[in-house]
Amino acid sequence: MARIAVIGAGMGAMAAAARLAVAGNEVTVHERTGTYGGALRRYERNGFAFDTGPGLLRLPAVYRDLFLKTGRESLEQCVEMAQVDPTAHHVFTDGTALTLPNASRGKVVAAVDAALGAGAGERWADVLNRARDAWEATRRPLLEEPLRDESRAALSHDSAYPALRRKGLLRRRPPTLAEVAADELREPRLVALLESYARAYGLDPAVTPASAAVLPYVEDSFGTWYVRGGMRALADALYERCRARRVRFVFDSPVASVREKDGRAVGVELADGSSVDADAVIVGSGPALRPGRAEWPAGSSRLTVLLALRGAHPEGTPHRTVVHRGAGAAPVTVLRPDDPSLRPDDAHGTAVLTVPVPVGAVREEPEAERLAAELLSATDAAGLDLSDRLLWREVRTPRDYESETGAPGGQVPPPALAGASGALLQPPNQTSVSALFAVGAWSHPGGGLPHAGMSGTLAAGLFTEGPNWRGSS
């Protein structure tokens, strides 16, 4: 039995802790704040409740496997999950609306044709089919295997997206997402649809590799899921699974540094000056405590507006609406779950508006309030009519995300993507220091709830099976 110190109680850290504990290790988690869950937080006021971090889950198989491997109760026995249908409702700048059904590729093609014109659905399906090839080529090294030098080199120089090669530019180098959109979709609203998947992470499609087309492919193929009671319930369930496996949590226990001896991690030093011995250390916090390179993949932060609304939840309201704003602006994501546990009664409702903003931006309250009003106006122009129902709003800025997660500037890293000379690959889970492993958004395979869960799987596997472990089959 090994003694393992885990720094941070985010989703990746708790995923690693649960797997390591069930393998017979003594695991202690040191969390600098007073709670767990990382970005999966909850805001409550006057009977209203809101997710302040991710509001939806993709690739739920990651957490199904985690709960299967760490206890008797399945994920669905611990939380109530519902597949979101329709997947999303998009409103474009010209007022055109497109609802993407969560049913079949044929129904998606029909919906795109009906909204954007005959032939548009087939072109969209063709891009998703090519994205499927990229997904199949890169899924294991990007998501399911530890990142090593050879896989990093391969992923850095080839996005694996089989773009049409009609233009000389595309013959000289792998295309960007913007080039794929312009060359293969050839319809402004369809271009905006594809690019919105990158812009939602604060990425510029003009420099983002074409491999980002896997983002809509994953959504189309595996669906989008909501946890009843809010996504915080997923963090609650994982925390309880850790406790059931006898993981020890020490809250309000910030770690100042990782202790090393002869090139090996041997414990942590706490901010109060005390030391904790360990046979291995898992770092689930930001990059400050991790050895290695000084530069990290680009990302953005978030501005989130929580809306308490009067009036019953309108029947047929899509769970997720994406409001496109044009001129290179990031779309506004609007989440309106029909969840009675999030509202004081059925005569009220909630909505959450989210938009990526540059790291370090929106530092002052007047600027945050101005941007919040701008986002609300954009949703009104798209026909959502939230202003007329507004009781109050709460604005959350990058400063709030930084306080909760410890990420510099409130940065929210995107998921790992192939291509772009490795600019969107995070550092490996096995660090340059022996017995020191990294999990969470600041490590392979990058940001996002499923990626956090996989980072915990990879770190636990590397510790348990050794540095040559290749990942789960």
C-alpha positions, -999 to +999 in steps of 0.1 A: +000+000+000+014+034-010+007+068+005-005+092-021-010+129-017-034+146-041-033+183-046-067+197-054-102+183-053-112+189-089-129+163-111-096+150-125-080+148-090-110+130-075-111+106-105-075+097-098-081+095-060-110+071-064-091+047-088-059+048-067-079+041-035-098+011-049-064-003-059-055-004-022-036+028-017-039+053+012-050+086-005-052+120+010-066+150-009-054+185+000-078+212-013-070+249-009-107+259-008-135+247+015-151+224-011-146+200-039-154+198-076-131+224-091-151+244-117-183+224-109-197+249-085-232+260-076-247+294-068-279+296-048-301+326-039-338+331-030-347+295-040-329+297-073-298+275-081-273+276-109-244+257-123-215+282-124-192+259-144-199+234-171-236+229-176-236+198-198-216+165-201-203+150-233-188+115-236-205+102-204-188+068-210-157+083-192-177+086-159-196+054-165-163+036-166-150+054-135-180+045-114-180+009-127-144+005-118-146+021-083-178+007-067-209-014-069-233+015-079-232+026-116-232+062-126-269+062-133-275+048-098-257+078-083-271+106-105-301+109-127-289+117-163-310+128-193-299+131-229-305+166-242-329+167-271-327+187-293-289+189-290-290+226-296-310+255-311-289+279-332-300+315-340-279+332-367-273+369-371-299+371-399-326+356-377-325+322-392-330+294-366-316+259-369-326+232-344-302+202-344-321+171-333-305+145-311-318+116-331-301+105-363-278+118-389-307+117-414-329+139-392-299+163-388-294+165-425-331+172-430-331+199-403-301+217-419-317+215-454-350+229-441-332+258-423-303+266-446-314+253-480-312+221-501-278+206-501-266+223-469-274+192-448-253+169-471-223+192-469-226+193-431-228+155-430-197+152-453-177+174-428-189+153-399-179+121-418-144+134-424-143+145-387-152+109-378-120+097-396-100+123-376-116+111-344-109+075-351-073+083-360-066+104-329-090+092-303-066+069-284-035+091-284-056+122-277-079+109-250-072+073-239-034+069-238-007+087-219+010+113-240+046+104-249+072+120-271+064+099-302+026+105-300+032+142-293+053+145-324+027+127-346-002+147-332+016+180-335+022+179-372-010+162-386-045+171-376-057+138-393-086+157-409-089+145-445-098+178-460-107+182-496-075+190-515-088+213-542-067+243-533-029+248-536-029+262-501-044+230-486-018+209-505+011+227-488+000+223-452-029+210-431-059+233-433-073+254-405-109+250-393-118+283-411-104+270-444-123+238-441-155+258-433-151+281-463-139+254-488-163+226-478-194+243-465-197+274-487-227+289-469-222+317-444-245+303-417-231+268-421-196+283-418-207+301-386-221+268-373-188+249-377-167+278-364-189+283-333-176+250-319-140+265-317-152+300-307-171+286-277-136+277-263-122+311-272-103+297-301-098+316-334-109+294-363-084+311-386-055+294-367-073+265-351-065+232-368-091+214-389-091+187-362-115+209-342-142+194-365-142+165-341-160+188-316-193+188-335-188+151-345-186+141-308-217+160-300-236+146-330-224+110-324-225+106-287-250+132-276-251+158-249-262+149-213-276+168-183-275+157-147-308+164-128-302+188-100-275+205-119-240+194-129-228+200-093-246+167-086-219+149-106-192+164-083-213+154-053-215+118-065-178+115-073-169+130-039-191+104-021-176+077-042-141+088-030-153+088+006-168+054+002-133+042-010-118+058+022-102+087+005-093+114+031-101+150+023-084+179+040-101+212+030-087+247+035-053+231+031-033+249+004-001+232-008+029+255-011+053+231-029+060+195-039+089+180-019+115+162-040+145+140-031+169+125-057+146+134-085+115+118-069+084+133-053+083+124-016+055+145-003+041+181-001+048+211+020+016+229+031+012+267+033+013+266+071+048+252+069+040+216+078+051+187+057+033+155+045+052+125+034+040+105+004+052+078-020+036+097-049+020+130-055-009+138-079-011+175-089-046+185-098-042+223-094-030+248-119+004+249-135+023+266-106+033+234-088+042+215-120+077+211-134+084+215-171+077+241-197+068+277-188+044+281-217+010+264-218-017+260-245-038+291-252-072+293-236-098+317-226-117+325-195-155+329-191-181+355-183-212+339-170-246+356-163-270+339-140-306+349-146-335+344-122-367+346-142-404+351-134-429+330-153-431+293-159-406+275-181-421+278-216-431+244-230-407+233-258-379+256-247-346+241-260-322+232-232-293+249-251-295+278-275-265+292-293-269+329-303-244+338-331-232+374-330-212+377-362-180+396-371-158+371-354-175+374-321-179+343-299-214+330-297-235+333-265-244+299-250-278+300-232-287+271-210-323+268-198-328+235-181-364+225-172-353+213-137-377+219-108-348+216-083-332+248-097-362+271-091-383+280-061-416+269-078-430+263-113-439+300-116-402+308-121-373+297-141-336+301-147-312+307-175-274+309-177-256+329-204-219+321-210-193+336-234-156+331-236-135+362-228-097+367-230-077+357-200-073+387-177-102+406-193-133+420-176-116+426-143-138+455-131-175+454-121-187+481-145-171+464-175-187+431-164-221+446-160-218+463-194-209+430-211-237+412-193-262+437-206-248+433-241-252+395-239-288+399-226-296+422-255-282+397-279-305+370-266-335+394-267-326+402-304-326+364-310-362+361-297-355+346-263-372+375-245-354+370-212-352+407-202-390+409-198-390+380-173-359+391-154-361+393-116-324+396-110-290+386-124-256+376-110-225+382-131-195+360-127-162+371-141-127+355-147-118+367-112-144+344-098-131+314-118-096+322-108-106+322-071-125+289-073-101+269-095-067+286-090-062+289-127-042+320-136-066+347-150-095+322-146-082+304-177-103+275-190-081+253-212-097+237-243-096+200-250-065+187-267-065+189-305-042+175-330-022+197-354-011+233-350+024+222-341+012+209-308+000+242-296-032+226-282-016+197-264-012+198-227+019+184-208+019+146-201+004+131-170+038+116-161+059+147-152+097+149-154+099+141-117+095+105-107+063+097-088+048+131-096+018+130-119-005+157-132-043+156-137-070+181-147-074+207-174-037+217-172-025+182-182-032+157-210-058+154-224-068+190-217-100+208-207-135+196-204-153+172-180-146+140-199-110+150-204-106+157-167-120+123-159-096+107-184-066+125-169-074+108-136-076+075-153-043+080-170-024+092-139-038+063-118-028+038-145+007+052-149+013+049-111-003+015-107+010-002-139+042+017-144+056+042-170+052+018-199+014+015-194-003+022-227-038+029-215-070+010-212-079-013-241 
